[in-house]
Amino acid sequence: MNTDTLRVKTKKNGHALKSFSFDEIGDDHLFTSLETPMRPDAFKLSDAEKKERIALLFEEIMEVMGLDLTDDSLKGTPKRVAKMYIDEIFSGLNPQNKPKVALFDNKYQYNQMLVEKNISFYSNCEHHFVPIIGKAHVAYISSGKVIGLSKLNRIVQYYAKRPQVQERLTNQIANELKQILDTEDIAIIIDAKHLCVSSRGIKDDTSATVTSYYGGVFNKPEKIAELQNYLNN
């Protein structure tokens, strides 16, 4: 397979279904794994070394575009971008930044769904590295343990702060909470605007993308209806 061709394979038998050039894929929504694609040596360099290299490379990009890096407004931009990438918008790539979560006994014996709605997040589309801006709604039913409310926000933020695809983000949050809370009774709904759609390409500024995960009892129509009722109020 050459470098400008992507082969999509079935999980069942590994046979190629079809081959697409990157130009043919274009703006189509495509992702290949539920895990964020990372090289085995992703953390060989320290954060400081990564910032230094990114700054040099981004400086070269700016020079290729013809920008004057001696200008007072621009000369600090490569370092600012490097710091932003590593410490902020892509900090979720580093497992050392994963939120530390403490669980508590469900002493209140609250056995109904708990819903944390309208969790704001900022992510970046892995196809064009432009923002995804949205809200996540998280619900679960305790199996005996509960999690601090702010930790739900932090888990959403952790997985959002990496190059992402919304379907993957939805499942990563769900899988993390299933492990932490030891329950299948998890629901995740994400409603987001993709700037790769609104600011370039088709330039549709009014559309939004909604993805969902329903596990355990949340697969029942009455539970989905109850959750939707909470979200709409």
PAKEMI-738610 format. One record per residue (C-alpha): residue number from 1; residue in three letters; x negated, y negated, z negated. Coordinates in Angstrom, 3 decimals, always signed. Layout:
! PAKEMI-738610
<node NUM ALA <X Y Z>>;
...
! end
This chain:
! PAKEMI-738610
<node 1 MET <+0.000 +0.000 +0.000>>;
<node 2 ASN <-1.484 -3.355 +1.011>>;
<node 3 THR <-1.473 -6.436 -1.196>>;
<node 4 ASP <+1.427 -8.202 +0.529>>;
<node 5 THR <+3.894 -5.316 +0.277>>;
<node 6 LEU <+5.938 -4.174 -2.680>>;
<node 7 ARG <+7.383 -0.672 -2.742>>;
<node 8 VAL <+10.448 -0.106 -4.856>>;
<node 9 LYS <+10.561 +3.493 -6.105>>;
<node 10 THR <+13.265 +5.531 -7.750>>;
<node 11 LYS <+12.606 +6.638 -11.311>>;
<node 12 LYS <+13.971 +10.088 -10.500>>;
<node 13 ASN <+11.573 +11.282 -7.818>>;
<node 14 GLY <+9.152 +8.444 -7.146>>;
<node 15 HIS <+9.942 +8.340 -3.415>>;
<node 16 ALA <+9.824 +4.925 -1.762>>;
<node 17 LEU <+13.325 +3.642 -1.115>>;
<node 18 LYS <+12.257 +0.709 +0.992>>;
<node 19 SER <+9.306 -1.599 +1.539>>;
<node 20 PHE <+9.616 -5.369 +1.394>>;
<node 21 SER <+7.120 -8.080 +2.130>>;
<node 22 PHE <+6.971 -10.894 -0.432>>;
<node 23 ASP <+8.410 -13.224 +2.217>>;
<node 24 GLU <+11.350 -10.862 +2.706>>;
<node 25 ILE <+11.982 -10.732 -1.029>>;
<node 26 GLY <+11.946 -14.528 -1.088>>;
<node 27 ASP <+14.092 -15.876 -3.913>>;
<node 28 ASP <+15.829 -12.580 -4.646>>;
<node 29 HIS <+16.046 -11.620 -8.310>>;
<node 30 LEU <+13.673 -8.692 -8.772>>;
<node 31 PHE <+11.990 -7.074 -11.734>>;
<node 32 THR <+10.155 -3.792 -12.038>>;
<node 33 SER <+9.977 -2.948 -15.746>>;
<node 34 LEU <+11.735 -3.433 -19.073>>;
<node 35 GLU <+8.304 -4.181 -20.522>>;
<node 36 THR <+6.561 -7.410 -19.635>>;
<node 37 PRO <+3.896 -6.438 -17.046>>;
<node 38 MET <+0.565 -6.800 -18.842>>;
<node 39 ARG <-2.923 -5.578 -17.973>>;
<node 40 PRO <-4.699 -3.308 -20.491>>;
<node 41 ASP <-7.387 -5.972 -20.970>>;
<node 42 ALA <-4.879 -8.800 -21.483>>;
<node 43 PHE <-6.454 -9.818 -24.804>>;
<node 44 LYS <-10.097 -9.325 -23.987>>;
<node 45 LEU <-10.528 -13.112 -23.962>>;
<node 46 SER <-9.818 -15.192 -27.039>>;
<node 47 ASP <-7.165 -17.902 -26.884>>;
<node 48 ALA <-9.920 -20.534 -26.798>>;
<node 49 GLU <-11.603 -18.804 -23.843>>;
<node 50 LYS <-8.276 -18.514 -22.017>>;
<node 51 LYS <-7.595 -22.227 -22.476>>;
<node 52 GLU <-11.024 -23.116 -21.147>>;
<node 53 ARG <-10.592 -20.985 -18.023>>;
<node 54 ILE <-7.007 -22.104 -17.363>>;
<node 55 ALA <-8.064 -25.758 -17.627>>;
<node 56 LEU <-10.786 -25.219 -15.015>>;
<node 57 LEU <-8.439 -23.370 -12.683>>;
<node 58 PHE <-5.630 -25.901 -13.058>>;
<node 59 GLU <-8.088 -28.703 -12.406>>;
<node 60 GLU <-8.921 -26.970 -9.127>>;
<node 61 ILE <-5.231 -26.727 -8.227>>;
<node 62 MET <-4.794 -30.442 -8.854>>;
<node 63 GLU <-7.858 -31.235 -6.742>>;
<node 64 VAL <-6.571 -29.071 -3.874>>;
<node 65 MET <-3.313 -31.057 -3.976>>;
<node 66 GLY <-5.328 -34.251 -3.642>>;
<node 67 LEU <-4.740 -35.693 -7.104>>;
<node 68 ASP <-7.313 -38.112 -8.530>>;
<node 69 LEU <-8.593 -36.510 -11.725>>;
<node 70 THR <-10.534 -39.647 -12.650>>;
<node 71 ASP <-7.225 -41.446 -13.216>>;
<node 72 ASP <-6.584 -42.040 -16.935>>;
<node 73 SER <-3.107 -40.483 -16.677>>;
<node 74 LEU <-4.318 -37.264 -15.016>>;
<node 75 LYS <-7.780 -36.497 -16.341>>;
<node 76 GLY <-6.485 -34.816 -19.512>>;
<node 77 THR <-3.780 -32.826 -17.726>>;
<node 78 PRO <-5.722 -29.564 -17.129>>;
<node 79 LYS <-6.496 -29.196 -20.836>>;
<node 80 ARG <-2.941 -30.154 -21.797>>;
<node 81 VAL <-1.508 -27.533 -19.439>>;
<node 82 ALA <-3.903 -24.859 -20.749>>;
<node 83 LYS <-2.954 -25.607 -24.362>>;
<node 84 MET <+0.746 -25.591 -23.483>>;
<node 85 TYR <+0.475 -22.223 -21.715>>;
<node 86 ILE <-1.340 -20.420 -24.522>>;
<node 87 ASP <+0.025 -22.089 -27.665>>;
<node 88 GLU <+3.565 -22.875 -26.569>>;
<node 89 ILE <+5.531 -21.725 -23.534>>;
<node 90 PHE <+3.742 -18.379 -23.069>>;
<node 91 SER <+2.865 -17.701 -26.702>>;
<node 92 GLY <+5.254 -14.732 -26.696>>;
<node 93 LEU <+2.768 -12.748 -24.614>>;
<node 94 ASN <+0.524 -12.342 -27.648>>;
<node 95 PRO <+1.818 -9.681 -30.072>>;
<node 96 GLN <+0.043 -11.509 -32.904>>;
<node 97 ASN <+2.763 -14.167 -32.572>>;
<node 98 LYS <+5.577 -11.669 -33.073>>;
<node 99 PRO <+7.821 -12.791 -35.960>>;
<node 100 LYS <+7.323 -10.956 -39.231>>;
<node 101 VAL <+10.735 -9.729 -40.315>>;
<node 102 ALA <+11.888 -8.806 -43.809>>;
<node 103 LEU <+15.067 -6.785 -44.286>>;
<node 104 PHE <+17.433 -7.052 -47.219>>;
<node 105 ASP <+19.962 -4.646 -48.669>>;
<node 106 ASN <+23.507 -5.387 -47.599>>;
<node 107 LYS <+24.573 -6.069 -51.195>>;
<node 108 TYR <+27.665 -7.972 -50.100>>;
<node 109 GLN <+28.887 -4.788 -48.369>>;
<node 110 TYR <+29.722 -6.889 -45.329>>;
<node 111 ASN <+30.614 -4.295 -42.714>>;
<node 112 GLN <+32.023 -6.488 -39.960>>;
<node 113 MET <+30.100 -8.017 -37.097>>;
<node 114 LEU <+27.719 -10.870 -37.788>>;
<node 115 VAL <+27.366 -13.307 -34.910>>;
<node 116 GLU <+24.633 -15.891 -34.423>>;
<node 117 LYS <+25.737 -17.895 -31.404>>;
<node 118 ASN <+24.317 -20.700 -29.280>>;
<node 119 ILE <+20.640 -19.951 -29.956>>;
<node 120 SER <+18.868 -22.383 -27.634>>;
<node 121 PHE <+15.807 -21.114 -25.806>>;
<node 122 TYR <+13.384 -22.151 -23.078>>;
<node 123 SER <+11.702 -19.542 -20.949>>;
<node 124 ASN <+9.989 -19.457 -17.547>>;
<node 125 CYS <+10.908 -17.528 -14.424>>;
<node 126 GLU <+8.104 -15.087 -13.628>>;
<node 127 HIS <+8.664 -15.531 -9.878>>;
<node 128 HIS <+7.990 -19.279 -9.680>>;
<node 129 PHE <+6.877 -20.286 -13.208>>;
<node 130 VAL <+9.647 -22.852 -13.568>>;
<node 131 PRO <+11.944 -23.130 -16.601>>;
<node 132 ILE <+14.901 -21.002 -17.595>>;
<node 133 ILE <+17.042 -22.955 -20.058>>;
<node 134 GLY <+19.837 -21.246 -21.923>>;
<node 135 LYS <+21.624 -20.029 -24.989>>;
<node 136 ALA <+21.638 -16.571 -26.521>>;
<node 137 HIS <+24.409 -15.054 -28.616>>;
<node 138 VAL <+23.377 -12.223 -30.941>>;
<node 139 ALA <+25.698 -9.922 -32.858>>;
<node 140 TYR <+25.204 -6.837 -34.984>>;
<node 141 ILE <+26.959 -4.674 -37.549>>;
<node 142 SER <+24.841 -3.713 -40.545>>;
<node 143 SER <+23.869 -0.094 -41.071>>;
<node 144 GLY <+22.843 -0.924 -44.637>>;
<node 145 LYS <+20.262 -3.642 -44.038>>;
<node 146 VAL <+20.556 -7.282 -43.006>>;
<node 147 ILE <+18.099 -9.723 -41.490>>;
<node 148 GLY <+17.606 -13.406 -42.292>>;
<node 149 LEU <+19.562 -15.547 -39.843>>;
<node 150 SER <+16.554 -17.611 -38.773>>;
<node 151 LYS <+14.744 -14.413 -37.786>>;
<node 152 LEU <+17.356 -13.784 -35.091>>;
<node 153 ASN <+16.417 -17.145 -33.578>>;
<node 154 ARG <+12.710 -16.360 -33.877>>;
<node 155 ILE <+13.075 -13.011 -32.117>>;
<node 156 VAL <+14.915 -14.680 -29.235>>;
<node 157 GLN <+12.207 -17.355 -29.005>>;
<node 158 TYR <+9.379 -14.810 -29.119>>;
<node 159 TYR <+10.627 -12.849 -26.133>>;
<node 160 ALA <+11.648 -16.003 -24.269>>;
<node 161 LYS <+8.151 -17.509 -24.519>>;
<node 162 ARG <+6.635 -15.515 -21.675>>;
<node 163 PRO <+7.162 -15.278 -17.920>>;
<node 164 GLN <+10.570 -13.646 -17.833>>;
<node 165 VAL <+13.494 -12.212 -15.948>>;
<node 166 GLN <+16.808 -12.711 -17.710>>;
<node 167 GLU <+17.832 -9.053 -17.539>>;
<node 168 ARG <+14.560 -8.022 -19.175>>;
<node 169 LEU <+14.844 -10.725 -21.832>>;
<node 170 THR <+18.329 -9.497 -22.763>>;
<node 171 ASN <+17.167 -5.909 -23.173>>;
<node 172 GLN <+13.958 -6.789 -25.002>>;
<node 173 ILE <+15.885 -8.705 -27.662>>;
<node 174 ALA <+18.401 -5.868 -27.988>>;
<node 175 ASN <+15.750 -3.160 -28.274>>;
<node 176 GLU <+13.820 -5.138 -30.884>>;
<node 177 LEU <+16.903 -5.589 -33.063>>;
<node 178 LYS <+17.903 -1.941 -32.678>>;
<node 179 GLN <+14.510 -0.914 -34.047>>;
<node 180 ILE <+14.432 -3.463 -36.856>>;
<node 181 LEU <+18.004 -2.922 -38.065>>;
<node 182 ASP <+18.113 +0.816 -37.331>>;
<node 183 THR <+21.467 +0.564 -35.588>>;
<node 184 GLU <+22.916 +0.871 -32.102>>;
<node 185 ASP <+25.598 -1.671 -32.990>>;
<node 186 ILE <+23.952 -4.614 -31.245>>;
<node 187 ALA <+25.336 -7.097 -28.731>>;
<node 188 ILE <+23.375 -9.712 -26.806>>;
<node 189 ILE <+24.801 -12.263 -24.373>>;
<node 190 ILE <+22.586 -14.760 -22.580>>;
<node 191 ASP <+23.901 -17.691 -20.540>>;
<node 192 ALA <+21.140 -19.590 -18.737>>;
<node 193 LYS <+20.309 -22.007 -15.974>>;
<node 194 HIS <+17.352 -21.135 -13.731>>;
<node 195 LEU <+15.449 -24.086 -12.342>>;
<node 196 CYS <+14.115 -21.884 -9.547>>;
<node 197 VAL <+17.743 -21.939 -8.327>>;
<node 198 SER <+18.721 -25.504 -9.241>>;
<node 199 SER <+15.543 -27.464 -8.461>>;
<node 200 ARG <+14.181 -25.585 -5.426>>;
<node 201 GLY <+15.262 -22.986 -2.888>>;
<node 202 ILE <+19.061 -23.054 -2.662>>;
<node 203 LYS <+19.135 -26.101 -5.001>>;
<node 204 ASP <+22.404 -25.132 -6.675>>;
<node 205 ASP <+22.615 -27.232 -9.827>>;
<node 206 THR <+26.005 -25.960 -11.017>>;
<node 207 SER <+25.545 -22.190 -11.219>>;
<node 208 ALA <+24.471 -20.281 -14.330>>;
<node 209 THR <+23.511 -16.665 -14.972>>;
<node 210 VAL <+25.096 -14.509 -17.671>>;
<node 211 THR <+23.645 -11.176 -18.828>>;
<node 212 SER <+24.783 -8.928 -21.638>>;
<node 213 TYR <+23.875 -5.861 -23.671>>;
<node 214 TYR <+26.510 -3.913 -25.616>>;
<node 215 GLY <+25.397 -1.037 -27.826>>;
<node 216 GLY <+27.225 +1.323 -30.175>>;
<node 217 VAL <+30.660 +0.120 -31.246>>;
<node 218 PHE <+30.266 -2.975 -29.070>>;
<node 219 ASN <+31.047 -0.753 -26.082>>;
<node 220 LYS <+34.650 -0.605 -27.288>>;
<node 221 PRO <+36.969 -3.077 -25.505>>;
<node 222 GLU <+38.453 -4.293 -28.799>>;
<node 223 LYS <+34.979 -5.134 -30.181>>;
<node 224 ILE <+34.008 -6.957 -27.004>>;
<node 225 ALA <+37.255 -8.930 -27.214>>;
<node 226 GLU <+36.591 -9.766 -30.881>>;
<node 227 LEU <+33.079 -10.947 -30.048>>;
<node 228 GLN <+34.321 -13.069 -27.141>>;
<node 229 ASN <+36.897 -14.612 -29.454>>;
<node 230 TYR <+34.139 -15.690 -31.868>>;
<node 231 LEU <+32.057 -17.121 -29.029>>;
<node 232 ASN <+34.954 -19.104 -27.579>>;
<node 233 ASN <+35.904 -20.776 -30.866>>;
! end
